[in-house]
């Protein structure tokens, strides 16, 4: 077997794979003999079917299967041995991509097209300047966070009058078009959180009401819609289209959140025994936690800026015709040329970024091994536990969980991407010149959403 490379231009090459009878005859014969032992053909006992009959019936398909395997192995080995950086996968040349005769098998010739990764220079150095936007953690943010923590660990107590952040237990009764109880309609008890009502007019109508008061509302105005509305009314989501727009609600109970006291019991519960001893230390701890939390957001915003800059300024030429054809052939569902043309710009942008990222990793020897991936995954699991206020398990159990997560291909790819982004962010921050800029939380949210 022989593989010959024929360069077309800087971005396209052909690989010609020449397969001789000596390469495939032995394996084809062995497979046909296996078929002969098990084939059930009328008039012949198992294992006694003439080889010529087996060859006539199965020879072409067995030969095709063997050739596909041999050619695939030859292509992968040649690309690997010669360190050819390709985009996508090799695809058969449209015309004259195959020579051979399955009826009279001799030499076979297969020609595959390669899309080559371009050589690039990433325009990033210590002379590059970028703003690093930070959230200004002021007293307003700190006090708001403390208030949220206090409410989160508080308790619900009964109240006489509905307030803007209270929760009410109500009975929903479905009405007809004349606002009279609908025969066979919905009657269900549920809760409404005033804090999450976006319809200010409805919220204003409910605030100030007392136990026993009644009013008519549209259920969508006191819920988030969809599953939330269906759950509130105790029905299946598919039934929402059939319900009335008006329901009478009767307030049966009013609950107000009584914030937890800012004392050592709460401090120990939040941060561990003895970590925070008074309100002054609480403010310092909350400030530090907020800064760390916002730092991750600042890193993402910074990396996004560098990404956009490199996409715009890095000169990357792609083998467009090859990639379009590869997309068409590799797509599971049939896709038209018009669809490919319409989506190609976004696809090319993704390929371009992969090339830039790969170049950065290669030129700066950025890599990560199995142990680092495991440790990174364990760190993610610990964060998940802490979000639910749960302690992380022992290291042995944590290791087992991390290994199980990484067995899921989709999850593993997501984690590889997260670790890659973290390493890129570190590289960017160590390479370019940073200009720190503090902005308010609201301004930061606007910048992050652009």
C-alpha positions in Angstrom: 0.0 0.0 0.0 1.3 3.4 -0.9 0.1 7.0 0.0 1.1 9.9 -2.2 0.6 13.6 -1.3 -0.3 16.0 -4.0 -0.4 19.7 -2.9 -3.0 21.9 -4.7 -2.3 25.1 -2.9 -1.4 26.3 0.6 -4.7 25.3 2.0 -5.7 22.2 0.0 -4.0 18.8 -0.7 -4.9 15.5 -2.1 -3.8 12.1 -0.6 -3.8 9.2 -3.1 -4.0 5.8 -1.5 -3.0 2.9 -3.7 -4.1 -0.5 -2.4 -2.6 -3.7 -3.9 -4.0 -7.2 -3.8 -1.3 -8.3 -1.3 -2.8 -5.7 1.1 -6.3 -7.0 1.2 -6.5 -10.6 -0.2 -5.6 -12.5 2.9 -8.1 -10.7 5.2 -10.9 -10.9 2.6 -10.4 -14.6 2.2 -10.4 -15.2 6.0 -13.7 -13.3 6.3 -15.3 -15.2 3.4 -14.3 -18.5 5.0 -16.0 -17.4 8.2 -19.1 -16.7 6.2 -18.8 -20.1 4.6 -18.8 -21.8 8.0 -22.1 -20.2 9.1 -23.9 -19.5 5.9 -27.3 -21.1 5.5 -28.0 -21.7 1.8 -30.7 -24.2 0.7 -29.2 -27.5 -0.6 -26.0 -27.2 1.3 -25.0 -28.2 4.9 -23.5 -25.5 7.1 -19.8 -25.3 6.2 -20.1 -27.2 3.0 -21.2 -24.3 0.7 -18.8 -23.9 -2.2 -16.3 -21.0 -1.6 -17.1 -19.6 -5.1 -20.8 -19.3 -4.2 -19.9 -17.4 -1.0 -17.5 -15.2 -2.9 -20.1 -14.4 -5.5 -22.7 -13.5 -2.8 -20.6 -11.7 -0.2 -17.2 -10.9 -2.0 -18.0 -7.4 -3.1 -19.3 -6.2 0.3 -16.5 -7.9 2.3 -13.9 -6.4 -0.1 -15.5 -2.9 0.2 -15.5 -3.2 4.0 -11.8 -4.2 4.1 -10.8 -1.5 1.6 -12.6 1.2 3.7 -10.7 0.0 6.8 -7.3 -0.1 5.1 -7.7 3.3 3.5 -8.9 4.9 6.7 -5.9 3.5 8.6 -3.5 4.6 5.8 -4.9 8.1 5.8 -4.7 8.5 9.6 -1.2 7.1 9.8 0.1 9.3 6.9 -1.4 12.4 8.5 -0.1 11.5 11.9 3.4 10.5 10.8 3.9 13.6 8.7 2.3 15.9 11.3 -0.2 17.4 8.8 -2.5 19.9 10.5 -5.9 19.5 8.9 -9.4 21.0 9.3 -12.3 18.6 9.5 -11.6 15.1 8.1 -10.4 13.8 4.7 -13.2 13.6 2.1 -13.3 11.7 -1.2 -12.4 13.8 -4.3 -15.6 14.2 -6.3 -14.3 13.3 -9.7 -11.8 10.5 -10.4 -11.6 9.9 -6.6 -11.8 6.1 -7.2 -10.2 3.6 -9.6 -10.8 -0.1 -9.4 -13.1 -3.0 -10.4 -14.9 -5.0 -7.7 -15.8 -7.7 -10.2 -12.1 -8.1 -11.2 -10.3 -6.9 -8.1 -6.7 -5.8 -8.7 -5.1 -2.5 -7.7 -7.4 0.1 -6.2 -6.8 3.8 -6.1 -8.6 6.2 -3.7 -8.1 10.0 -3.7 -9.0 12.1 -0.7 -9.0 15.9 -0.3 -7.5 17.5 2.8 -8.3 21.0 4.1 -5.1 22.3 5.6 -4.9 24.5 8.7 -3.3 27.8 7.7 -0.1 29.2 9.3 -1.0 32.2 11.3 0.6 34.8 13.6 -1.5 35.9 16.6 -1.2 39.7 17.1 -0.8 39.6 20.9 2.1 40.8 22.9 3.1 42.9 25.9 2.4 45.9 23.8 -1.3 45.0 23.5 -3.5 47.0 25.8 -6.9 46.0 27.2 -9.2 47.4 29.9 -9.9 45.0 32.8 -13.3 46.0 34.1 -14.0 45.4 37.8 -17.1 45.9 39.8 -16.8 48.5 42.5 -17.8 46.7 45.7 -19.3 49.6 47.7 -21.3 49.8 50.9 -24.6 49.6 48.9 -23.6 46.2 47.4 -22.2 44.9 50.7 -25.3 45.9 52.7 -27.6 44.4 50.0 -25.7 41.1 50.1 -25.9 41.0 53.9 -29.6 41.7 53.7 -30.1 38.9 51.2 -28.1 36.5 53.4 -30.2 37.5 56.4 -33.4 36.9 54.5 -32.2 33.6 53.1 -31.6 32.3 56.6 -34.6 33.9 58.1 -38.0 32.4 58.9 -41.5 33.0 57.6 -44.0 34.5 60.2 -47.6 35.4 59.8 -48.6 39.0 59.1 -51.9 40.9 59.0 -51.3 43.0 55.9 -49.6 42.1 52.6 -46.3 43.8 52.0 -44.2 44.2 48.8 -42.0 41.2 49.5 -44.4 38.9 51.3 -45.8 35.5 50.3 -49.5 34.9 50.4 -51.4 31.6 50.5 -54.5 32.0 48.3 -57.3 29.9 46.8 -57.7 30.2 43.0 -61.2 29.9 41.6 -61.7 30.0 37.8 -64.3 32.5 36.5 -66.3 32.5 33.3 -66.7 35.5 30.9 -69.2 37.1 33.3 -66.8 36.8 36.2 -69.0 34.1 37.8 -67.5 30.8 39.2 -67.0 28.6 36.1 -68.8 25.3 36.3 -66.3 22.5 36.5 -63.5 25.1 36.5 -60.2 25.1 38.4 -60.2 25.5 42.2 -56.8 25.2 43.7 -54.8 26.5 46.7 -51.3 27.8 46.1 -48.8 30.5 47.0 -47.8 33.8 45.4 -44.6 35.6 46.1 -45.1 39.4 45.8 -41.3 39.9 45.4 -41.4 38.1 41.9 -44.5 39.8 40.5 -43.4 41.9 37.5 -46.9 43.4 36.8 -46.6 46.5 39.0 -50.4 47.3 38.6 -51.4 43.9 39.9 -48.8 44.1 42.7 -50.1 47.4 43.8 -53.6 46.0 44.0 -52.5 43.1 46.2 -50.2 45.1 48.6 -52.2 46.3 51.6 -54.8 43.5 51.4 -55.7 41.4 54.5 -56.6 37.8 55.2 -60.1 37.1 53.8 -59.8 39.7 51.1 -60.7 38.8 47.5 -59.7 40.1 44.1 -59.7 39.1 40.5 -56.4 38.5 38.7 -55.0 37.0 35.5 -52.9 34.0 36.6 -50.2 34.9 34.2 -49.8 38.3 36.0 -48.8 36.6 39.3 -46.5 33.9 37.9 -43.7 33.4 35.4 -45.8 31.6 32.8 -45.5 28.1 31.4 -44.6 25.5 33.9 -44.8 28.0 36.7 -48.4 29.0 35.9 -49.5 25.4 35.5 -47.9 24.4 38.8 -49.5 27.3 40.6 -53.0 26.3 39.3 -52.4 22.5 39.8 -52.9 21.6 36.1 -50.8 20.1 33.3 -49.0 22.7 31.2 -50.9 21.4 28.1 -54.1 22.6 29.6 -53.1 26.3 29.9 -54.6 27.2 26.5 -58.0 26.2 27.8 -58.1 28.3 31.0 -59.9 31.5 31.6 -58.0 34.8 31.9 -59.8 35.7 35.1 -59.5 34.0 38.5 -60.8 35.1 41.9 -58.2 34.7 44.6 -59.0 34.7 48.3 -56.1 35.5 50.6 -56.1 32.8 53.3 -52.7 33.5 54.9 -50.0 36.1 54.7 -46.3 35.2 55.4 -43.5 37.7 55.8 -39.9 36.8 55.9 -38.3 37.7 59.2 -34.6 38.2 58.6 -32.2 36.2 60.7 -30.3 38.1 63.4 -26.8 39.1 62.6 -25.1 37.1 65.4 -22.5 34.5 65.9 -24.9 31.6 65.2 -25.6 33.0 61.7 -21.9 33.8 61.1 -20.8 30.3 62.1 -23.6 28.8 59.8 -22.5 30.9 56.9 -18.7 30.9 57.1 -17.7 28.2 59.6 -17.2 28.3 63.3 -15.2 31.3 64.5 -14.4 32.7 61.0 -16.4 35.8 61.5 -17.0 37.2 65.0 -18.8 40.6 64.5 -20.6 42.8 62.0 -17.4 44.6 61.0 -15.7 41.3 60.1 -18.9 40.2 58.4 -18.7 43.3 56.1 -15.0 42.5 55.3 -15.8 38.9 54.6 -18.8 39.8 52.4 -16.7 42.3 50.5 -13.9 39.8 49.9 -16.5 37.1 48.7 -18.1 39.6 46.3 -14.8 40.7 44.9 -13.9 37.0 44.2 -17.2 36.3 42.7 -17.1 39.4 40.5 -13.5 38.6 39.5 -14.7 35.5 37.7 -17.2 37.7 35.8 -14.4 40.3 35.1 -12.2 37.5 33.7 -15.0 36.4 31.4 -15.6 39.9 30.1 -11.9 40.5 29.6 -11.4 37.2 27.7 -14.5 38.0 25.6 -12.8 41.3 24.6 -9.5 39.7 23.7 -11.4 37.0 21.7 -13.2 39.6 19.7 -10.0 41.6 19.1 -8.1 38.5 17.9 -11.0 37.4 15.6 -11.0 40.8 14.0 -7.2 41.3 13.7 -5.7 37.8 13.1 -5.3 37.0 9.4 -6.7 33.6 8.8 -7.4 32.1 5.4 -9.6 29.1 5.2 -10.1 26.4 2.6 -13.7 27.6 2.2 -14.8 25.3 -0.6 -13.4 22.2 1.2 -15.1 23.2 4.5 -18.5 23.8 2.8 -18.3 20.4 1.2 -17.1 18.7 4.4 -20.1 20.3 6.3 -22.4 18.9 3.7 -21.0 15.4 3.8 -20.6 15.1 7.6 -24.0 16.5 8.5 -26.3 13.8 9.8 -29.4 15.4 8.1 -29.5 16.5 4.5 -28.5 20.2 4.2 -28.7 22.4 1.1 -25.9 24.5 -0.3 -28.0 27.6 0.4 -28.2 26.7 4.1 -24.5 26.1 4.2 -23.8 29.5 2.6 -26.2 31.2 5.0 -24.5 29.8 8.1 -20.9 29.6 6.9 -19.8 32.9 8.3 -20.6 31.9 11.9 -19.1 28.4 11.3 -15.9 29.9 9.8 -15.7 32.2 12.8 -15.7 29.2 15.1 -13.0 27.4 13.0 -11.0 30.6 13.0 -11.1 30.8 16.8 -10.1 27.1 17.1 -7.0 27.8 15.0 -6.1 30.9 17.0 -6.5 29.0 20.3 -4.6 26.0 19.0 -1.7 28.3 17.9 -1.6 30.1 21.3 -1.5 26.7 23.1 1.2 25.3 20.8 3.5 28.4 20.6 3.3 28.9 24.4 3.4 25.2 25.4 0.1 25.5 27.3 -1.2 22.0 28.1 -3.0 20.1 30.7 -2.8 16.4 31.7 -5.2 13.9 33.1 -4.4 14.7 36.7 -5.1 18.4 36.2 -8.4 17.7 34.5 -9.4 15.5 37.5 -8.4 18.2 40.0 -10.3 20.8 38.0 -13.4 18.6 37.9 -13.2 18.0 41.7 -13.1 21.7 42.2 -16.3 22.2 40.2 -18.0 19.5 42.2 -16.9 21.2 45.5 -18.4 24.5 44.2 -21.7 22.7 43.4 -21.8 21.3 47.0 -21.1 24.7 48.5 -23.9 26.3 46.4 -26.4 24.0 48.2 -24.8 24.6 51.6 -23.4 21.1 51.7 -20.0 19.9 52.7 -17.9 18.2 50.1 -17.4 14.4 50.5 -14.1 12.8 51.4 -11.4 13.0 48.6 -11.8 9.3 47.7 -15.5 9.7 47.0 -14.9 13.1 45.3 -12.3 11.4 43.0 -14.8 8.7 42.1 -17.5 11.3 41.3 -15.1 13.3 39.1 -14.1 10.2 37.2 -17.8 9.3 36.6 -18.5 12.9 35.3 -15.6 12.7 32.8 -16.9 9.4 31.4 -19.8 11.4 30.0 -18.4 12.7 26.7 -20.6 15.8 26.6 -19.7 16.7 30.2 -16.0 16.0 29.6 -16.0 18.3 26.5 -17.7 21.0 28.6 -15.1 20.7 31.3 -12.2 20.7 28.8 -13.6 23.9 27.3 -13.9 25.5 30.8 -10.3 24.6 31.7 -9.0 25.8 28.3 -10.7 29.1 28.8 -9.2 29.4 32.3 -5.7 28.8 30.9 -6.3 31.3 28.1 -7.5 33.9 30.5 -4.4 33.4 32.6 -2.2 33.6 29.5 -3.9 36.8 28.3 -3.6 38.5 31.7 0.1 37.6 31.9 0.9 38.7 28.4 -1.0 42.0 27.6 -0.9 45.3 29.4 -3.9 45.7 31.6 -5.6 49.0 32.5 -7.9 48.4 35.5 -11.2 50.2 35.6 -13.8 50.1 38.3 -17.5 50.5 37.4 -20.8 50.2 39.3 -22.5 46.8 39.3 -25.3 48.1 37.0 -22.8 49.5 34.5 -20.9 46.2 34.6 -24.1 44.2 33.8 -24.7 46.5 30.8 -21.2 45.9 29.5 -21.4 42.2 30.0 -24.7 42.0 28.1 -23.3 43.8 25.0 
